[in-house]
Amino acid sequence: MKQPSPLSIPKAEWAVMEILWESQEAISSEQIIAQLASEQSWSEGTVRSLLSRLAKQGAIETERDGRRFLYRASCERAD
């Protein structure tokens, strides 16, 4: 049986994944943006684009919470 290929995550997306891996629960994009604000000078739109790309790759899961979405990693760091 063929094993799934590993994800190829660019450095910018890796920064987002680090936050999600460290979180014990699903977190909002606002929380991710706030955590990245001290490390990166990315706009809110940039972070949302990165989240969208990661969701399309299957690296993260999204869940609707009222008017916002919550995000959590769907793969392990080693993957």
Backbone torsions as a table, in degrees:
resi	resn	phi	psi	omega
1	MET	NA	133.5	-177.7
2	LYS	-75.3	132.3	178.9
3	GLN	-83.3	146.5	177.8
4	PRO	-63.5	145.6	179.8
5	SER	-73.6	147.6	-179.8
6	PRO	-66.9	153.6	177.9
7	LEU	-72.3	143.8	174.4
8	SER	-108.5	103.8	-175.0
9	ILE	-110.8	117.5	177.4
10	PRO	-63.8	164.7	-175.2
11	LYS	-56.2	-42.4	-179.1
12	ALA	-63.1	-44.6	179.0
13	GLU	-68.1	-31.0	178.6
14	TRP	-61.2	-38.1	179.1
15	ALA	-61.4	-39.9	177.3
16	VAL	-67.5	-43.4	-179.4
17	MET	-62.0	-37.5	178.9
18	GLU	-57.5	-43.1	178.6
19	ILE	-63.9	-43.3	-179.1
20	LEU	-67.8	-38.1	178.3
21	TRP	-65.8	-35.7	-179.2
22	GLU	-74.3	-25.3	-179.0
23	SER	-77.2	137.6	179.5
24	GLN	-85.3	-11.2	-179.1
25	GLU	-141.6	171.0	177.8
26	ALA	-65.0	140.8	-179.0
27	ILE	-129.4	158.5	-177.6
28	SER	-83.5	163.8	177.0
29	SER	-63.2	-32.9	178.3
30	GLU	-61.9	-39.7	178.1
31	GLN	-67.2	-39.6	178.9
32	ILE	-65.4	-44.8	179.2
33	ILE	-59.9	-44.2	-179.9
34	ALA	-62.0	-41.4	-179.8
35	GLN	-68.6	-36.4	-179.9
36	LEU	-76.7	-20.9	-177.1
37	ALA	-58.3	-34.4	-179.9
38	SER	-78.1	-19.0	-177.2
39	GLU	-103.4	-37.6	-173.2
40	GLN	-124.3	162.6	175.2
41	SER	-110.9	42.4	-178.3
42	TRP	-84.5	147.6	175.8
43	SER	-78.2	166.5	177.5
44	GLU	-59.3	-40.4	179.6
45	GLY	-62.2	-37.4	178.6
46	THR	-63.4	-46.1	-179.4
47	VAL	-64.6	-41.2	178.6
48	ARG	-64.2	-36.6	176.1
49	SER	-64.2	-42.5	178.2
50	LEU	-62.5	-41.9	177.9
51	LEU	-62.3	-41.5	179.0
52	SER	-62.6	-44.4	179.0
53	ARG	-63.4	-41.8	179.9
54	LEU	-65.4	-36.6	178.2
55	ALA	-66.7	-41.0	178.8
56	LYS	-64.3	-32.9	178.7
57	GLN	-76.7	-15.8	-176.9
58	GLY	85.4	12.5	-179.2
59	ALA	-79.3	-24.4	178.7
60	ILE	-131.5	157.5	175.3
61	GLU	-110.3	146.7	176.5
62	THR	-118.9	147.6	175.2
63	GLU	-141.1	136.9	-178.7
64	ARG	-78.3	134.8	178.0
65	ASP	-133.5	86.5	-175.0
66	GLY	68.9	-120.8	-179.0
67	ARG	-93.1	0.5	-178.1
68	ARG	-121.8	169.8	175.5
69	PHE	-112.8	147.0	173.9
70	LEU	-110.6	147.8	-175.4
71	TYR	-125.3	145.3	173.6
72	ARG	-149.1	151.6	178.4
73	ALA	-68.4	137.8	177.6
74	SER	-108.2	5.1	177.7
75	CYS	-135.9	160.1	177.4
76	GLU	-83.0	156.9	178.6
77	ARG	-55.9	-37.4	-178.0
78	ALA	-68.0	-24.4	-179.8
79	ASP	-68.5	NA	NA
